[in-house]
Amino acid sequence: MAKNALDWIVLILVIIGGLNLGIAGFGYNVIERLLGAGSLITNIIYWLIGLAALYTIWIAIKK
């Protein structure tokens, strides 16, 4: 993966999302702590992470 700028951005978002979910398992949500629970920017970040995951799945299936 990680061949162009979009791939790098997607990789970073997927890593951030994965780390956040791992830490959330211990009861601490980093994204919500930094940006506020339920705020518009938090929801946008979650949407971007979700879209990045879908893009990653699409790339994996395409190969």
C-alpha contacts under 8 A as a table, 3 or more apart, distances in Angstrom:
res1	aa1	res2	aa2	distance
1	M	7	D	6.59
2	A	5	A	7.65
2	A	6	L	7.94
2	A	7	D	4.55
2	A	8	W	5.02
2	A	11	L	6.93
3	K	7	D	5.97
3	K	8	W	7.19
4	N	7	D	5.30
4	N	8	W	6.40
5	A	8	W	5.13
5	A	9	I	6.24
6	L	9	I	5.12
6	L	10	V	6.09
7	D	10	V	5.08
7	D	11	L	6.03
8	W	11	L	5.02
8	W	12	I	6.20
9	I	12	I	5.18
9	I	13	L	6.19
10	V	13	L	5.10
10	V	14	V	6.10
10	V	49	I	7.86
10	V	52	A	4.98
10	V	53	A	7.64
10	V	55	Y	7.60
10	V	56	T	7.44
11	L	14	V	5.21
11	L	15	I	6.18
11	L	52	A	7.58
12	I	15	I	5.13
12	I	16	I	6.11
13	L	16	I	5.06
13	L	17	G	6.04
13	L	48	L	7.36
13	L	49	I	5.36
13	L	52	A	6.40
14	V	17	G	5.04
14	V	18	G	6.03
14	V	49	I	5.98
14	V	52	A	6.17
14	V	53	A	6.08
15	I	18	G	5.08
15	I	19	L	6.06
16	I	19	L	5.23
16	I	20	N	6.00
16	I	49	I	7.95
17	G	20	N	5.10
17	G	21	L	6.15
17	G	46	Y	7.92
17	G	49	I	6.02
18	G	21	L	5.17
18	G	22	G	6.17
19	L	22	G	5.04
19	L	23	I	6.14
20	N	23	I	5.17
20	N	24	A	5.91
20	N	29	N	6.31
20	N	30	V	6.09
20	N	31	I	6.99
21	L	24	A	4.88
21	L	25	G	6.37
21	L	29	N	7.58
22	G	25	G	5.35
22	G	26	F	7.48
23	I	26	F	5.46
23	I	27	G	7.05
23	I	28	Y	5.95
23	I	29	N	6.55
23	I	30	V	7.51
24	A	27	G	4.91
24	A	28	Y	4.76
24	A	29	N	4.77
24	A	30	V	7.55
25	G	28	Y	7.32
28	Y	33	R	7.99
29	N	32	E	5.52
29	N	33	R	6.16
30	V	33	R	5.04
30	V	34	L	6.13
31	I	34	L	5.24
31	I	35	L	5.94
31	I	36	G	7.58
31	I	42	T	6.84
32	E	35	L	5.23
32	E	36	G	4.72
32	E	37	A	4.61
32	E	38	G	7.55
32	E	42	T	6.55
33	R	36	G	5.60
33	R	37	A	6.97
35	L	39	S	7.03
35	L	41	I	6.84
35	L	42	T	5.85
36	G	39	S	5.57
36	G	42	T	6.76
37	A	42	T	6.92
38	G	42	T	6.37
38	G	43	N	6.66
39	S	42	T	5.22
39	S	43	N	6.37
40	L	43	N	5.16
40	L	44	I	6.19
41	I	44	I	4.96
41	I	45	I	6.16
42	T	45	I	5.11
42	T	46	Y	6.26
43	N	46	Y	5.04
43	N	47	W	6.15
44	I	47	W	5.03
44	I	48	L	6.15
45	I	48	L	5.06
45	I	49	I	6.15
46	Y	49	I	5.08
46	Y	50	G	6.14
47	W	50	G	5.04
47	W	51	L	6.12
48	L	51	L	5.07
48	L	52	A	6.01
49	I	52	A	4.97
49	I	53	A	6.22
50	G	53	A	5.09
50	G	54	L	6.33
51	L	54	L	5.02
51	L	55	Y	6.12
52	A	55	Y	5.02
52	A	56	T	6.14
53	A	56	T	5.00
53	A	57	I	6.27
54	L	57	I	5.06
54	L	58	W	6.17
55	Y	58	W	4.98
55	Y	59	I	6.18
56	T	59	I	5.13
56	T	60	A	6.18
57	I	60	A	5.06
57	I	61	I	6.18
58	W	61	I	5.19
58	W	62	K	6.00
59	I	62	K	5.05
59	I	63	K	6.46
60	A	63	K	5.59
